[in-house]
Amino acid sequence: MNNGEVVTVVTVSGEYVGKLQTSAIEDSFVKIVDPRMVLSNPETGQMGFARGIAVTGEESPTAVTFHNVVFVTPTNSKVREAYQEATSSIVTASKPTIVT
C-alpha cells in the first residue's frame, strides 16, 4: 500500500477509512488523513461515514494515528468512491437547475 491510497483500518474499537499517510505496522501504528469512522445500520443493511472518529472527538479531524491495529487493507471500490465523495470539497447540485 502506498501513501495517499484510500485504506480501511480495522481496530478493536471499529473500522475506519482514510488516506494512508504513514505505515509502520512493526511499530504498531498507522496514520491516515481525512479519517472517517464507518457506521452501519443492521436494520437496513446500509452504511455511511461519521464526521469524525469518536463520538466525543473533534468533528472532521485532519489526521489520526492508530495504535494496536488489527489489520489494514485497501478499501473496495464502492466504499472508496463513497469516501471520496464524502470528503470532497466539490459541491454538486442535488438536481439540475437552470439559471436565467
C-alpha positions in Angstrom: 0.0 0.0 0.0 1.2 3.5 -0.9 1.0 6.8 0.8 -2.2 8.6 -0.3 -4.0 5.4 -1.1 -7.5 5.0 0.5 -7.3 2.2 3.0 -9.5 0.6 5.6 -8.1 0.3 9.1 -9.7 -2.2 11.5 -9.1 -1.8 15.2 -10.7 -3.3 18.3 -12.8 -0.1 18.5 -14.2 -0.1 14.9 -13.5 0.3 11.2 -12.1 3.5 9.7 -11.4 4.7 6.1 -8.8 7.3 5.2 -5.8 8.1 3.0 -2.7 6.3 4.2 0.0 8.8 5.4 2.4 6.6 7.1 2.5 2.9 8.0 4.8 1.3 10.5 3.0 -1.9 11.4 6.1 -3.3 13.0 5.9 -0.2 15.4 2.2 -0.9 15.9 0.8 2.3 14.4 -0.9 3.5 11.2 -1.6 7.2 10.4 -4.4 8.2 8.0 -5.6 11.6 6.8 -9.2 12.7 6.3 -10.3 9.8 8.6 -13.9 8.7 8.8 -15.5 6.1 11.1 -17.6 3.6 9.2 -21.2 3.3 10.6 -23.7 0.6 9.7 -27.4 0.1 10.3 -28.1 -3.6 10.8 -31.8 -3.0 10.3 -31.4 -1.5 6.8 -28.1 -3.0 5.8 -26.8 0.4 4.8 -23.6 2.0 5.8 -22.1 5.5 5.9 -19.4 7.7 7.4 -19.3 9.6 10.7 -17.9 13.1 10.6 -15.2 12.1 12.9 -13.7 9.1 14.6 -15.1 9.3 18.1 -18.4 10.4 19.5 -16.8 13.0 21.7 -13.9 13.7 19.4 -13.3 16.7 17.1 -15.5 16.8 14.1 -13.7 16.1 10.8 -10.2 15.7 12.2 -7.4 16.1 9.6 -5.4 13.1 10.7 -5.4 10.3 13.2 -2.8 7.8 14.4 -4.0 4.3 15.3 -2.0 2.0 17.6 -2.5 -1.7 18.0 -4.2 -2.1 14.7 -5.9 -5.4 13.9 -5.3 -5.1 10.1 -5.1 -2.6 7.2 -6.4 -3.3 3.7 -7.0 -1.4 0.5 -10.6 -0.2 0.5 -13.0 -1.7 -2.0 -14.0 0.5 -5.0 -17.6 1.2 -3.9 -16.6 2.3 -0.4 -13.6 4.3 -1.8 -15.9 6.2 -4.2 -18.3 7.0 -1.4 -15.4 8.1 0.8 -14.0 10.4 -1.9 -17.5 11.9 -2.4 -17.9 12.4 1.4 -14.5 14.1 1.8 -14.5 16.1 -1.5 -14.7 19.8 -1.4 -16.5 19.9 -4.7 -20.2 20.8 -4.3 -22.7 19.5 -6.8 -26.3 20.5 -7.2 -28.8 18.0 -5.8 -30.9 18.3 -9.0 -30.4 20.0 -12.3 -31.2 23.7 -12.3 -31.4 26.3 -14.9 -30.2 29.7 -14.0 -31.5 32.6 -16.1 
